[in-house]
Amino acid sequence: ASGSVLRNRDLDHSIRYRYFEAVIMPVALYGSELWANGMLTCEKVERVIATALRFIVFAPPKSSRVAVGWELGYEPFHLRVAARRARLFQKWLGLNTAAAPSALWAKRIFDSRVAVKGKAWSWFRRTEHMAREWLSVKRINSALDVKFALAKSSLVFYKHWSQKGNFAYRRLLGSLHEAESELNIAPCLRVRGSNAHVFLQLRTGSLWFNDRVSKFVKERTSACMSCFDVNRHTATKETLEHFLIECPRYREERESWATGWRCPYDSLFSHGPLCVSAALGESVQFFGGADSSEFQKCRMLSIRSMWNKRCAILAQSLPPLL
């Protein structure tokens, strides 16, 4: 039942994500203060949760779950577990044994934790470790704002992930979210009827171009089939930058895009990675400081038209399957 709701194209992305937070996450987090004792356990649950996140944005199964989660403003599961354990730790610290005599056991544990052995001592030690390593909290006390620590550590987690490894799509996504001070769902996903799945897959690196496919499939050329030279001597590699900016086959869609944004074609589609970030990002420098939903829809329609044309050309150029 949840899968049918998450894949319902009649519902906006933001509504489906709120359903995910209200129905799926409470079930996944139930009792996690006790059974989620490390990253290995959290990773197993995270893989299952990632399937639901991909349903929301119609991402392919092999797309990065971290990239999809960043676009949706999703707080990672292991950080939520650490926050729930820290909150429970706070609750036990604040127990009043005079008002609730049954809480005397908690006071005794905190007064003599060195003498406590077994599972209880292991839980306290693991909780303090999670708060220190995952939430960047030196000490759990009554003054700790767990909600703020969770939000801050989630944003730090995503930004650290974008800088880890030599992956172009990670660096691109990091530049698109560079100015963010808090974790939120991407503005393009808040537009009603935007149908942003192609645009979102470009941002998260889920759409592979020939330059990348050729590294894994020997029979596939790295050249752009839309502007492929007849003699195959001057063919250009098909990359994200070439697809968005350079390929002459999509100039009509780009002109429509620039007209909808009311900016000169050359200023929007100049060469370089900064142009890719501006075209896929949420910058308002091209449309007079007004980030309207109409500009979002214009961009997504243009990109979807470009991608459909690219797929049709590629289908004609590939050899038929036997």
N, C-alpha and C positions, 0 to 999 in steps of 0.2 A: 504494500500500500504506500509506504513512504517513497519507494522508487518511482511510482507513477506520479506522485506529487512533485518530486524533485525534477523529473523530466518533462513536466507539463509546460509546453511552450506558450500556453495562454497566460501563464503567471509570470510576473516580472522576476528578475534575478533576486532583487532585494526581498521579495515576499518568500521565495523559495528558500533563501538563506535564513530568514527568520524562522521558518518552519523547521529547518535543520537544527537551529539553536534551541528551539523550544521542545522538539520531540526526540531527536536523535541523540544530542549531546548529553542530556540528563541521564539517559539509559547507559550511555558509554561510560559516564563518570560515576555511576552509582557504586558506592563502596570503594572507589579507587584510592581513598586514603589508606586502605589496609592492604589491598592486593597489588597495587602498582608500586613496586619497590625499586625499580630501576629503569634505565633507558631501554633495555631490551624488551621488557614487558610493554612499555609505552609504544615502542615502534610497531609491535604486532597490532595493537589497537589502532594506531595511526594509519596503517595500510588499509584497514577496513573503512575507516572514516574518510580516507582520501577518495574512495569510490563514490561516496555520496557527494563530495565536493566537486568531483568531475562531472557528475550528473547535472549539477546546478548550472554549470557554464558550458555543457556539452563538449567537454574536452576529451580527446582520445585517451585510451587506457594507459598509454606509455608517457603521458605528459607529466611534468614535474608536479608532485603534490604540494611542494613548498611554494612554487610559483603560483599555483592556483589558489592556495590558501592566502597568500599575500594579497592577491587581487580582491579576494572576498573579505579581507579584514579578519581572517580567522586566527584566533589565538591557539597556538599549538597545544596538543593534548598533554605532553609531558610538563609544560609550564603550568597548565591548569591543575594538574595533579599536585605539583609543588605548592601552588597557591592554596589549594584545599587543605593540604596537610599543615601548612603554616597557619591557616585560619583555625584549624582544630587545635593546634598547639597554643594559639592565643586564647582560645576558649578555656582550655584546661588551666592556663596560667591565671586566668581571671576568676576561677571558681572560688566562691565564698563558703568555706567549710562551716561557718556559723549558721548561715542561712540554709545550707544544704549539707547536712552531716554525711550523706552518702558520697560526697566528693572528697572525703578525707584521703582516699586512696591516691588521688591525683596529687594532693599536697605532699604526701609522703614520698611519692616518686620524684617530685621536683626538689624536695629537700635533700634527698639522698640518692641522686641518680647514679653516683659512682658505685653504690652497693647493689643497684638493680641489675639483674642478669637476664639473659634470654631474650625473648621476642620484644618485651617492653623497651629494654635498653637499646636494642637494635632499631626499633621504630624511631625513638628520639634521635639517635645518631644519624639515621638516614634522612629524617626530616630536616635536621640542621644542615646536612650536606646538600640536599636539594635546594634549600633556600639560599645557601651561599654560592653554589656553583651555577644554578639555573636562574634564580631570581636576582642574583647579585645583592643579596641581603646579608649583612655581616652578622646580625643577631636578631632573633625573633623576640619581640617584646610587645607590650600592649599598645605602644605608640606606632607600630608598623601599619602602614596603609597597604594592605595586601592587594587590593584592586589596582592601585597605582603601580605597584611593583610588577604585577602581572602584565599590565599594558606596556610599561616601559621595556621590560625584558623581552616581550614578544616582538616589538619593533627592532630591538637590538639583534635578536635572533635572525630576523629576515635580512637585515643589512649586512650582518656578518656572513650569511649564506651567499649573498650576491657577490661578495668579494673573494669567496673561497673557490679555488680552482680556476682554470683558464677556459671559461665558458662565456661566449659572447652574449647569449640570451640572459644570463645572470647579470652581467654588467649592464645590459640594456635595461632590464627591469629595475635594477638598483638605481640607475639614473632617472627613471621615470618616477620613482618614489623618493628621490633624494630629499626633496623639500618638505616631506611629511614629518610632522612632529608627533602624530598619534596614528594608531592603526584604524583605518576605515575602509569600507567597501569602495572600490574604484568608482569614480563619478560616472563612467560610461555604463556601468551596470545599474545605475539608478534611473536611467532614462527609460520611460515607459515605451514599449514597443520598439526598442532600439535594435533587437536581434543582433547582439554584439558578439556572437560566439566566434566568428571568423576574426574579427578585430582583436578579441581577447587571446585567441590562439597565436596571433602574431606577436603580441606582447609577451606571452609566456614561453615562446619558442617551441610551441607544439606543432607548428606547420613547418615541415622540412622542405627546403629548396634543393635543386639538383646538385649544387655544390656540396651539400652535406650528404645527400642520398648516395652520391657516387663513391663516397668513402666506404660504404657498406655493401653496395650492389655494384659489382664489376661491370655488368652490362649497361649500366646507366651512365650517361655522359653528364659532366658538370656544367655544360653550357645551357644557356637560356634558350629554350625551344621557341619562344615567342619572337626572338630576333636572331635566330640561328642563320649563319651565312651559308649560302649554297655550297661553297667549296670547303666549308668547315675549317677555315684557316683563321678567321677573325672573330670567332664566337666568343661571347662574353660569359663569364661564370654567373650563374644565377644565384644571387644572394638576396638577403632581405633588403639591403640598400639598393641593389640593382632593380629589384621588383618595385620598390616604392618610388624611386627617384629617376632612374636612368632609362629603363626599358621604353623604347618609343611606341611599342604596341599599346601601352596603357595611357598615352598622353591625353586622350579624350576624357577618361575618367578623372585624371589628375586636374585637368582644366575645370571640370565640373566641381571638383572638390575645392579648388582655389576660388571659384566664383561663389560657391556657397559660403566660404569663409570670408569673402570680400577682401581678399588680399592679392597682391601681384603673384603670378605664377612663379617667377624666378626667386622671389623672397621665400616662398614656402618650400619649393623643391630645388634648393641649392644642394651641392654635393657635400658629403661629409656625414659622419655619425651624429653630429649635433642636429642635423636636419631630421634624421630618423627619430631621434628622441623628441623633437618638437612635433613631428607629424603624429606620433603614437602617444604622446603625453597629453597632459591636461593644461598646457600653457595657454594663456589668454593673450599673448602678444600679437597674435595674428587676427584676432577678431575684436579689437577695440575694447578689451577688458570685460567683455560680457560672455561668460561661459554658458551659453544657452543650450537647451536640449536640441534645438534645431541644428546647431553646428555639430553636435555629436552625431545626430542622425545622418547628416550630410556626409560626414567622414566615413561612417560605417557602411552606408550604402555604396559609396565609391570603392571602398576596399573590398566589399563583397563582390561587386561587379568585376573588379580587377581579378580577384581570385577565381571566379567562375570562368572568366575568359581564359585565364591561364590553364585551368584544368581541362577545358575543352581543347585547347591547342596541344596540350601534352598527351591527351588521349588519342589524338589523330596521329601524332608523331611516333608513339610507341608501337612496337610490333604486336600483332594480335596474339592472344594466348592460344596455345594448341590444346 
